[in-house]
């Protein structure tokens, strides 16, 4: 309620004294007390005509109409014979609208929520609604104990100041998040699925550990989707409730599930109800095998393949419907894909709303269907997922509505923009580079065109690394990415007794060549300089530094295969990358560089343990009399853990400082496991173990300071454990390692802190 009441409104006492109904007729109406509101406006609200016969009830209705205008603090209607006197007191004007006591939510954000504005007429109901809107904003932030009290301060000339006094209260955190009824998966695994998190070590930073009632519905859907994707077709999320502590400073959430049984794929068949369409052709494009755990995404992916085949064959309005037959005895599902002719419905138009920054064309190109094409409900759903996956929108709804006739459909797209850029200024630290400063700017939706722009500058104790990137993801409106990258790097005796300076510019084109495969074609022009070589360094480095900043020009390609999205097993992944760069297209540097990476990953023990095998290798084959330089070659410390930067590989033992030289070849096998440590998952801390085996070898020029350098493929290996911490600053990995096999001149390192790599 408003803290200071402005006064009452009412009829003159004469309206309450008659015991019998009266009628009135006024030949004249006088108005008193109005200043800003003219008399004609007040008469229009009253609706009383000269000489009109009025009952007491009708006169009361006239009074109510004036009151309900919201313009007056008090209203009196006083009959005086044939004259009706209307006495009003106008509502005050708002002089200042102020907020006091708010710290967590800024003034600008709150003022966008309220309707009471300076120089408007004060309205008590509006002020109460504004107070409720502010309290709701705090509730969404998890501050359920927040109170908002509107108060007025009277000023001269019938003006008032409106002040919202805010008591923010404490954040209501989720102290306990319990799951009841789960047998196949632990509470820890299921809590990773939910958007709501328990309060943990970083409770002052993590916003998802605050209690928001609306988030519980999302959590129920996430949990249901998790079970369905793992074959639990009868899963039910029965309830998700939150209870507040008596002090309203903590909440306790309980989610109840009924899992049911897990089902696998049984017999798979395909039938055609369309004359002239061979079901066998469509069965050949399926990627579904018996015994695989059932998942709706597997069915959707196979339907998409068959419908795409129909489009390639010029068959429109073909629908593929899955018919599932449950086999209770062996808990399998027989899948029959039925090809049938769908209704002749076309897309009349695609209407897009809500995109204040993003251009229409960025959203339209997520549709594989154009206006005038046959309507495919599944394609519209997939387009909606692609729009959400852009990351440009906080919310995106795509719905089909009837068009101008029974054969037309209008696709309505309603999006809500969200920030897509970031500016990072801070400090960094690594064991090798020491402390440093970082500056980064990135924008994923540059000028609303869907383009990505990034600028990064990182400085360490001995290094400066700056880069510029630009990506146009849909060149000429197709699935063709145009990339441009440039970097400038310098090192000043960074784990070596020489300095380097590197600069490069690289444009590229990338496009799909298969369902999971993409090909990149690229060009690169670069220059690397070696300078300030220490007098005690290897003669090899001295000779390499004598080349005055040779310029390289290369063309190359990179093939990548990744089944992360559409693989048969959602708990397994295979990634392959292979690239070759041919340097010698002009310039002074001539070599062929070949690199390969293969990653196999799977989850076991109810998806709580991740196993990963990584195989990586590279080779530089020089030609045309060119000798590889230290800026070209590989160094194994970034490939094999347990060694210092430049700590392994060929080394000139005859040189005074025994500097590492790197190698033309490297091969590494890394085996990793990530597992829970029994700590609450909201801490974001897991354990890891690893085994690395590999080597760096090969020099074009092995003539060292006092004799030949041993550049053979001497095997190295290390073993260790890791502490993985998923922090708001990024995923950190603390490695504690021990070199099992090394050369006497290698430099090992027992501890390392890195950013955890995600493939």
Buried (B, 14 or more C-beta within 10 A) or exposed (E): EBEEEBEEBBBBEEBEEEEEEEEBEBEEBEBEBBEEBEEEBBBEBBEBEEEEEBEBEBBBBBBBBBBEBEBBBBBBBBBEEEEBBBBBBBBBBBBEBBBEBBEBBEEEEBBEEBEBEEEBBBBBEBBBBBBEBBBEBBBEBBBBBBBBBBBBEEEEEBBBBBBBBBBBBBBBBBBEBEBEBBEBBBBBBBBBBBEBBBBBBBBEEBEBBBBBBEBBEBBBEBBBBBBBBBBBBEBBBEEBEBEBEEEBBBBBBBBBBBBBEBBBBBEBEBEBEBEEBEBEBBBEEBBBEEEBBBBEBBBBBBBBBBBBBBBEEEBBBBBBEBEEEEEEEEBBBBBBBBBBBBEEBBBBEBEBEBBEBBBEEBBBBBBBBEEEBBBBEEBBEBBBEBBBEBEBBEEBBBEBEEBEEEEBBBBBBBBBBEEBEEEEEEEBEBEBBEEBEBBBBBBBBBEBBBBBBBBBBBBBBBBBBBBBBBBBBBBEEEEBBBBBBBBBBBBBBBBBBBBBBBBBBBBBBBEEEEBBEBBBEBBBBBBBBBEEBBEEBBBBBBBBBEBEEBEBBBBBBBBBBBBEEBBBBBBBBBBBBBBBBBBBEEBBBBBBBBBBBBBBBBBEEEBBBBBBEBBBBBBBBBEEEBBBBBBBBBBBBBBBBBBBBBBBBBBBBBBEBBBBBBBBBBBBBBBBBBBBEEBBBBBBBBBBEBBBBBBBBBBBBBBBBEEEBBBEEBEBBBBBBBBBBBBEEEBBBBBEBEBBEBBEBBBBBEEBEBEBEEE
